[in-house]
Amino acid sequence: MDGIRFIGQEDFSLDEMRIIQDISTKHFTKISRMLQNPTLTLKMKKHGKILGLLAKKIKYSFHLKVVGTDILISASQADWNLSRGLHGVFENAISEIEHKIKKEKKSWISNK
């Protein structure tokens, strides 16, 4: 994966990293269709919470930075579910990219 850089991957297990890489690759292809030469930096963290003697919940937080030739986007998402949180951060970034592209297309229209 040439255009994706992962930060904080030492806290995740191999199974979790496999899920993260699969989802990231899928969304990277979507983003690369929208932008020329994008690079992604995904910063990941796990936050543990012990609820009792045996119960332990893990909250995942993701911060994504997308750098294109003429665009810079950052998005973040946190969730108790790994795949839902990761999909959420990529969808937030794609939404921001669409918004910026739409705004740039309208910039040539003059106001009278």
GUTI-168651 format. One record per residue: residue number from 1; chain; x, y, z of N, C-alpha, C in turn. Coordinates in steps of 0.1 Angstrom, whole numbers, always signed. Layout:
{rec NUM,'A',{X,Y,Z},{X,Y,Z},{X,Y,Z}},
...
REM end
This chain:
{rec 1,'A',{+9,-12,+0},{+0,+0,+0},{+9,+12,+0}},
{rec 2,'A',{+10,+18,-12},{+20,+29,-14},{+15,+42,-8}},
{rec 3,'A',{+2,+45,-9},{-2,+58,-5},{-8,+59,+9}},
{rec 4,'A',{-8,+48,+17},{-14,+48,+30},{-3,+46,+40}},
{rec 5,'A',{-3,+55,+51},{+6,+54,+62},{-2,+52,+75}},
{rec 6,'A',{+2,+42,+82},{-5,+39,+95},{+3,+43,+106}},
{rec 7,'A',{-3,+50,+116},{+4,+54,+128},{-3,+48,+140}},
{rec 8,'A',{+4,+42,+149},{-2,+35,+160},{-6,+21,+158}},
{rec 9,'A',{-1,+15,+148},{-5,+1,+146},{+1,-10,+155}},
{rec 10,'A',{+11,-6,+164},{+16,-15,+173},{+7,-19,+184}},
{rec 11,'A',{-4,-11,+186},{-14,-15,+197},{-24,-25,+192}},
{rec 12,'A',{-25,-27,+179},{-35,-36,+173},{-30,-50,+171}},
{rec 13,'A',{-39,-60,+171},{-35,-74,+169},{-35,-76,+153}},
{rec 14,'A',{-30,-87,+149},{-29,-90,+135},{-42,-91,+128}},
{rec 15,'A',{-52,-96,+135},{-66,-97,+129},{-72,-83,+127}},
{rec 16,'A',{-70,-74,+137},{-75,-61,+136},{-67,-53,+125}},
{rec 17,'A',{-54,-55,+124},{-47,-48,+113},{-51,-53,+100}},
{rec 18,'A',{-54,-66,+98},{-59,-71,+86},{-72,-65,+82}},
{rec 19,'A',{-81,-63,+91},{-94,-56,+89},{-92,-42,+85}},
{rec 20,'A',{-83,-35,+92},{-80,-21,+89},{-74,-19,+75}},
{rec 21,'A',{-64,-28,+72},{-58,-27,+58},{-68,-30,+47}},
{rec 22,'A',{-77,-40,+49},{-87,-43,+39},{-96,-31,+36}},
{rec 23,'A',{-102,-25,+47},{-111,-14,+46},{-104,-2,+40}},
{rec 24,'A',{-91,+1,+45},{-84,+12,+40},{-81,+11,+25}},
{rec 25,'A',{-77,-1,+21},{-74,-3,+6},{-87,+0,-2}},
{rec 26,'A',{-98,-5,+3},{-111,-3,-5},{-114,+12,-6}},
{rec 27,'A',{-113,+19,+5},{-116,+33,+4},{-105,+42,-2}},
{rec 28,'A',{-93,+37,-2},{-82,+44,-9},{-84,+44,-24}},
{rec 29,'A',{-90,+33,-30},{-93,+33,-44},{-104,+43,-47}},
{rec 30,'A',{-114,+45,-38},{-124,+55,-40},{-118,+69,-40}},
{rec 31,'A',{-110,+71,-31},{-104,+85,-29},{-94,+88,-41}},
{rec 32,'A',{-87,+77,-46},{-78,+80,-57},{-85,+82,-70}},
{rec 33,'A',{-98,+78,-71},{-106,+82,-83},{-110,+96,-82}},
{rec 34,'A',{-111,+102,-70},{-115,+116,-69},{-103,+126,-70}},
{rec 35,'A',{-92,+122,-65},{-80,+130,-64},{-68,+124,-72}},
{rec 36,'A',{-59,+133,-76},{-47,+128,-82},{-36,+126,-72}},
{rec 37,'A',{-29,+115,-72},{-18,+112,-63},{-21,+115,-48}},
{rec 38,'A',{-32,+109,-42},{-35,+111,-28},{-26,+103,-19}},
{rec 39,'A',{-23,+109,-8},{-16,+101,+3},{-24,+102,+16}},
{rec 40,'A',{-26,+91,+22},{-34,+90,+34},{-25,+88,+46}},
{rec 41,'A',{-28,+94,+57},{-22,+92,+70},{-33,+88,+80}},
{rec 42,'A',{-33,+76,+85},{-43,+71,+94},{-37,+70,+108}},
{rec 43,'A',{-41,+78,+117},{-37,+77,+131},{-47,+69,+139}},
{rec 44,'A',{-43,+58,+146},{-53,+50,+152},{-49,+48,+167}},
{rec 45,'A',{-60,+47,+175},{-58,+45,+190},{-68,+36,+195}},
{rec 46,'A',{-65,+28,+205},{-74,+20,+213},{-75,+25,+227}},
{rec 47,'A',{-87,+26,+232},{-90,+31,+245},{-98,+20,+252}},
{rec 48,'A',{-92,+14,+263},{-99,+3,+270},{-106,+8,+282}},
{rec 49,'A',{-117,+1,+285},{-125,+5,+296},{-129,-8,+303}},
{rec 50,'A',{-126,-9,+316},{-129,-21,+323},{-142,-19,+331}},
{rec 51,'A',{-152,-27,+328},{-166,-25,+334},{-168,-34,+346}},
{rec 52,'A',{-161,-44,+347},{-162,-53,+359},{-150,-62,+360}},
{rec 53,'A',{-152,-74,+366},{-140,-83,+367},{-136,-89,+354}},
{rec 54,'A',{-146,-92,+345},{-143,-99,+333},{-147,-90,+320}},
{rec 55,'A',{-156,-81,+322},{-160,-73,+310},{-150,-62,+307}},
{rec 56,'A',{-146,-61,+295},{-137,-50,+290},{-142,-46,+276}},
{rec 57,'A',{-144,-33,+275},{-148,-27,+262},{-136,-19,+257}},
{rec 58,'A',{-135,-19,+243},{-125,-11,+237},{-131,-1,+227}},
{rec 59,'A',{-127,+11,+229},{-131,+22,+220},{-120,+25,+210}},
{rec 60,'A',{-123,+25,+197},{-114,+28,+187},{-115,+43,+182}},
{rec 61,'A',{-105,+50,+181},{-105,+63,+175},{-96,+64,+163}},
{rec 62,'A',{-101,+71,+153},{-93,+72,+140},{-93,+86,+136}},
{rec 63,'A',{-81,+91,+132},{-79,+104,+126},{-72,+102,+113}},
{rec 64,'A',{-79,+107,+102},{-74,+105,+89},{-70,+119,+83}},
{rec 65,'A',{-59,+119,+76},{-54,+131,+69},{-52,+127,+54}},
{rec 66,'A',{-59,+134,+45},{-58,+131,+31},{-51,+143,+24}},
{rec 67,'A',{-40,+140,+17},{-33,+151,+11},{-33,+147,-4}},
{rec 68,'A',{-38,+157,-12},{-38,+155,-27},{-30,+166,-33}},
{rec 69,'A',{-30,+167,-46},{-21,+177,-53},{-26,+191,-49}},
{rec 70,'A',{-39,+193,-47},{-44,+207,-44},{-54,+207,-33}},
{rec 71,'A',{-54,+197,-25},{-64,+196,-14},{-58,+190,-2}},
{rec 72,'A',{-63,+194,+10},{-59,+189,+23},{-72,+187,+31}},
{rec 73,'A',{-74,+175,+36},{-86,+171,+43},{-82,+164,+56}},
{rec 74,'A',{-89,+167,+67},{-87,+158,+79},{-101,+155,+84}},
{rec 75,'A',{-102,+142,+89},{-115,+137,+94},{-112,+128,+106}},
{rec 76,'A',{-121,+127,+115},{-120,+118,+126},{-133,+111,+130}},
{rec 77,'A',{-131,+100,+136},{-143,+92,+140},{-139,+83,+152}},
{rec 78,'A',{-148,+81,+161},{-145,+72,+173},{-158,+63,+174}},
{rec 79,'A',{-155,+50,+177},{-166,+41,+179},{-162,+29,+187}},
{rec 80,'A',{-171,+22,+192},{-169,+9,+200},{-166,-2,+190}},
{rec 81,'A',{-171,-1,+178},{-169,-12,+168},{-158,-8,+158}},
{rec 82,'A',{-148,-16,+156},{-137,-13,+148},{-141,-10,+133}},
{rec 83,'A',{-148,-18,+127},{-151,-16,+112},{-160,-4,+111}},
{rec 84,'A',{-170,-2,+120},{-179,+9,+118},{-172,+22,+120}},
{rec 85,'A',{-163,+23,+130},{-155,+35,+132},{-146,+38,+120}},
{rec 86,'A',{-140,+28,+114},{-131,+30,+103},{-138,+34,+90}},
{rec 87,'A',{-150,+27,+88},{-158,+31,+76},{-163,+46,+78}},
{rec 88,'A',{-166,+49,+91},{-171,+63,+94},{-161,+74,+91}},
{rec 89,'A',{-148,+71,+94},{-138,+82,+92},{-135,+83,+77}},
{rec 90,'A',{-136,+72,+69},{-134,+73,+55},{-146,+80,+48}},
{rec 91,'A',{-158,+77,+53},{-170,+84,+47},{-170,+99,+50}},
{rec 92,'A',{-165,+102,+62},{-164,+117,+65},{-154,+124,+56}},
{rec 93,'A',{-143,+117,+53},{-133,+123,+45},{-138,+124,+30}},
{rec 94,'A',{-145,+114,+25},{-150,+114,+12},{-160,+125,+11}},
{rec 95,'A',{-169,+127,+21},{-178,+138,+21},{-172,+151,+20}},
{rec 96,'A',{-161,+153,+28},{-154,+166,+27},{-147,+168,+14}},
{rec 97,'A',{-142,+158,+8},{-136,+159,-6},{-146,+163,-16}},
{rec 98,'A',{-158,+157,-15},{-169,+160,-25},{-173,+175,-23}},
{rec 99,'A',{-173,+179,-10},{-177,+193,-7},{-167,+203,-13}},
{rec 100,'A',{-154,+200,-11},{-144,+209,-16},{-144,+209,-31}},
{rec 101,'A',{-145,+198,-38},{-145,+197,-52},{-157,+205,-58}},
{rec 102,'A',{-169,+203,-52},{-181,+211,-56},{-179,+226,-54}},
{rec 103,'A',{-173,+230,-43},{-170,+244,-41},{-160,+250,-51}},
{rec 104,'A',{-150,+242,-55},{-140,+247,-64},{-146,+249,-78}},
{rec 105,'A',{-156,+240,-82},{-162,+241,-95},{-171,+253,-96}},
{rec 106,'A',{-176,+258,-85},{-185,+270,-85},{-177,+283,-85}},
{rec 107,'A',{-164,+282,-82},{-156,+294,-80},{-154,+302,-93}},
{rec 108,'A',{-156,+296,-104},{-154,+304,-117},{-167,+312,-121}},
{rec 109,'A',{-178,+309,-114},{-190,+317,-117},{-189,+330,-110}},
{rec 110,'A',{-191,+341,-118},{-190,+355,-113},{-204,+359,-107}},
{rec 111,'A',{-203,+366,-96},{-215,+371,-90},{-218,+385,-96}},
{rec 112,'A',{-231,+387,-99},{-234,+400,-105},{-242,+408,-95}},
REM end
